[in-house]
Each structure stands twice: as structure tokens, then as C-alpha cells.
Amino acid sequence: MRPPELHRPQPSSPPRRALILFTSHPVKEAQRKQLGGGNVEKTQQIYRAFLGHLLKTITAAQRQTGFDIIVASDEADQGNIEKVFRHFPGAPGYTFLPHAGSRFGEKFEYALDDAFHRGYQQVAIIGNDCLDLTPQLLNDTFCQLVQNDVVLGPAADGGFYLLGLNAFTPALFREMSWCGATVFSQISANIARLKLSLNLLPCLADIDDDRDLKTWLAAPSPDAESLAKHILIVLLALHSFHLYYQPPFLPKTHLSKRLWQKPPPEILPTSPLC
């Protein structure tokens, strides 16, 4: 007589996951933030460098967690995004999502809502200006969404650099003053009001202006030193960075003697870094 067959529970399939990179056309970024002393061309170069660095971070995380990538940006930016991905070694596939709406909040909510309508069960969204974001933080986000309703990465300026959700809840964004210093406190209050469980990531800085960029260049994370060198070269070519500042990772011999002899411009504050 055959022994009764054991019915073992089958392991559940992993949730469908998506990471949204929320950005905009480089010209709009240049007009809004004016990094590099307000020079539009140089600002575009800086933000393309940001995007390439984030793509490296995203790709490293994707190898472990297996999420899909959605790039939400202005429709006119699609060609730029394609170019960045095309020139990135081993770039993963992605879905391009044109912005819908006229205001920041409308575009942000639309991107999240669209992802959940596509059948994703865990969705994280990041911007293009937090250079200290790591693959481990992205992986931790999706792991924490197994047990929490919301994962939030607070930014030092009062906003947030990452939001992770396992369901789209429009009430989460009620009465939000987007792009201001109260964004984190407002969304935290909405999370508490809706009685959603929350996991907080470490607080990181994002880069909104030249002062933020100068602070970040003073102490880039080890994973971002090559990016810091690239940005510094762009700024030196523009003469928009104080040339008396000696980054620890860039030997002085790499810099033109003529550049070091020129007086620093007045684009950035003149107080020394320390």
C-alpha cells in the first residue's frame, strides 16, 4: 500500500516589483535648479552625469532584487533617456512613461498610479538628485515592503529621496506642498492618519543647488568618486567652483596651473569648506 502523499505548501511567487526613476528634461532641470552657475549647457551635463550614476546604482540593485525599471519624464526627454541607456554598459531594459499633468504632484501621483495599474505589487520611486543612494538601500526598500505599507527615505532638506508602496493610496498625498521643506512632515502625518505601517531609511542629502553640490563634492561616497571627478571637471571648465578647494581624491597636478592662478568667481559663497 502506497503511503499517503504529503501536500507541502508551494512557495509563493515573489511580488512583481518596479522602480520608478522620476526625472524631467535636462533643460527644465537647468531652469529649475541652475547648477553650475546657471549655465544651461553645463547643468545639462551635470544632470546627465547624475542619471548615469543612478543607472549604475539601479542596475546593481536590480541584479539582486529583480525589479522592473520605469523612467517617468517629459515626453521630449525620451530621446535623451534612450541615449543614456544605450551608452551604459550592460544597461537593463526599461519602460518609458511620459509625464501626465501640469503640476509636480499630478505627475508624481500619475507615475505611481500607472505602475500599480500595470500589475506591480511593490513600487518604489526615486528622483534624479540623491547621489548617495546605494543598491543596498534599494534592495532594503523592497524587502521592507513585505512587512510594511510604506518605506520612506527622508532628505536633509525636508523632502524625501525615496518612497516605496505596496498599494496606491491617493489620500497619502492629500494637501501636500510639493517641492518645499515640509514635504516629509506632511506625508508622515498622512501616513499616521491613515494608520499605515512605516519603515524609515537613513536620511540622505539631495542636490538642489550649487551649495548642495559643493557640500557633496567635499565628501562624496566611495561609490561616487568617479562621478565627483567628472562633475568637478565640468565645473572647473566653467570656472564656477572655488579653485582654492583641493578635493582629497584629485591630485593638484591634474589641474591646469593657469586655472589655479585665476581668482575664484563669485558664483558660490566664499566661505571655505570645513
N, C-alpha and C positions, 0 to 999 in steps of 0.2 A: 504494500500500500504506500502510495506516494505521500510524503509529509506535506502538510498544508503550505501553500505558497505564502511567503511573507510579503506583505504590502508595505513597502517602505515609502514614506512621503518623498515625492520628487522635489529636488531643489528648485526654488522659484527662480525664474529668469531675472537677470538684473534689470533695473528700470532703464527706460530709454532716457538718455541724458543729452542735454545740449548746453553749449556755452555760447552766449551772445557777446560778440565784440561790438560795442556801441560806439560809433565814431561819426565823423562828418567829413565833408570835403575839405582838403587842406587849406583852400582859400578862406573858407568860413572859420576854420581854426585860427588862421593867421589874423583875421579881422577881430575875432573874439578875444584871443589871449595875447597876441602880439609878442611872442617870444622873439629873442634875437633883435631887440631894439626896434621892433615894429617893421622890420624889413620882411615883406610878404614872402619873397623867394626863399630867404633863409629860414623863416618859420616853417614853410612847407618842407624844407629839407629836414628840419629837426623832427617834425611830426612823422615824416616817412621813416626816420630812424627809430622813433618811438614804436611805430607799427611793426617794423621788422624785429625789434627786440621782443615785443609782446608775442609775436608769432612764434619766436623761438621758445618762449616760456609755455605757450599754449600747446605746442607740438610735443614738448617733453612731458607735459601732464597727460596729454591725450594717449600717449603710448601705454600709460598705466591704467587710466580710468576708462578710456574708450568712449568719450562723448563725441557728439557731432558739433561742428562749428558753424555758427551763423554770424555773418557780418552784416550789421544793420547800419546803413549810412545813406547819404543823399544819393539819389539816382545818378547824378552826374559824377559820383565818385567811383562808380563800378569799374571803369577802366583803370583807375589808379590802384584799386584793390587787386584786380587781376594781375597787374604788373608786379605788385609786391609779392604775391603768392607765386607767380611764375618764376621770379628770380630767387626764391628762397629754396635752398637745397632740401629735398625731401618734404616739400610743403604738402600738408594734408588737403583733402577735399573740403569744400565749404559751400554753404548756401548764401547767396547774396539777397538781402531783404531791403528794398528801398524804404526810406522813412515815409510814414504817413502822418499827416497833421502838420500844423504850423508851429506849435509851441513844443518846448523840450519835453514837458510831461506827457503830451499826447504821443510823441514819437517813442518815448521810453515805454509807456504802457502798451502801445501797439506792438512793439517788438516782443515783449513778454507774452502778451495775449496770443500773438501769432504762433509762437513756439509751442504753447500748450495746445492750440488748435491742431498743430501738426502731429500731436500724439505723444509729445515728450512728457515724461512724468517728473523729471527733475531738471530745472533750468537755472543756470547762473548767468548773470550779466555783469560785464566789466566795461570800464571806459578805456580810453587810449592814453591816459596820462599818469598811471601809477607804475613806475618803473621798478619798484621793489617787490612787486607781486612775484611769487615763486610758484613753480609747478606743485610743490607740496601743499601750498595754500589752496590751489585749485582742487587738488585731489581731496584734501580735507573737507572742502566745501561739499562735495558730492557724498562723501562718507557721512557727514553730519546731517545731511538731508534725509537719511534713512530714519533718524530718530527725532528730527526737529522740523518744524514747519518753515522756519526762516533761518538763513545764515546771512550774517551782515558783517561787512568789513568796514569799520569806521575810518574815516580820513581825518588827518590832523587839522584840516581847515573847517571841520564841522559838517562835512558831507559824508559820503561813503564811496569806497572804491569797488565794492563787490556786493551784490545781492543775490542770494540763492533762494529758490522757492520750489515747493513741490505741488503747488496749485496757484493759479492766477486768481487773486482776490482784489478786485477794484477798490474796495474800501481801504485797502492798505495804503493807497496813495491819496486819500481824501485830504483836502486843504494843505497840500504840500507847496511850500515856497521853493521851487526848484532853483538850483544854481546859487544858493545862498548858504550862510553859515549856520542855519537852523535845520537843514535837511535831515541830519542824523537824529536830532532830538524829536523832530516831527514824526519821522517814520517809526522811531522807537515807541513813541506814545501811541501810534496807531496799532502797532504790534501788541502792546499791552492791552489796549482797549478791546481788540479782537480776541484776546486770550490765546494768542499763538505762541508756540514754544520757539525759543530763540537761542541760537549759538552765535557768539561773537568771535570774530577773528581778531588778530592783533591790529592795533592802529598803525596805519602807514600814511606817508605823505604822498599827495599827488602834486602835479606841477601845473600851476595856473598862470604863472608869470615869471619874469626874469629873476626875481628874488628867490622864488621856489627853486628854479633851475640852478641858480648859483649855490644855494644851500645843498642841493642834491649832488652837484659836481664836487663839492668839498669832501664828500664821503659816500661814494657810490657803493652799492653792494658788490661783493666779489663777482657775482654772475653778470654784472652790468658794466664792468670796467671797459670793455671794448666799445660799448655804446657811449660811455662817458668820453672816451678819447675822440670818437667821431664827432660828437656834439661840440667838444671843445675846439676842434679844428674848424668847424663851421663858424663858431663864434669868433675865433681869432681872425679868420679871414674877413669877417665883418667888422672887426675891432669893437665888438660890443661886450667884451669881457675884460675885466681888470687884469692887465698883463703882469702886475706885480704878484699876483697869486700863483704859487707854484704847486700844482696838483702832485700828490705824492707818487702817482703812477706814471707821470710823464716827465722824463729827464729834460732838464733845461736845454741840453744840447740839441734836442729835437726841434727847438723853436728858433725862428729866424732872429738873428741879432738885431736886425732892423726893427722888428716888431717890439722887441724888449726895450729899445731905445725910445719908442714913441710914448708920449704921455697917455695915460688911460682916458678913455672917453667918459662922458658924464651920463651915460645911459643908465648905469646901475648905481646903487648907493655906494658911497666912497668909504664906508666903514669896513675895516679889514675883517676877514673871516677868522674866527677863533672860537 
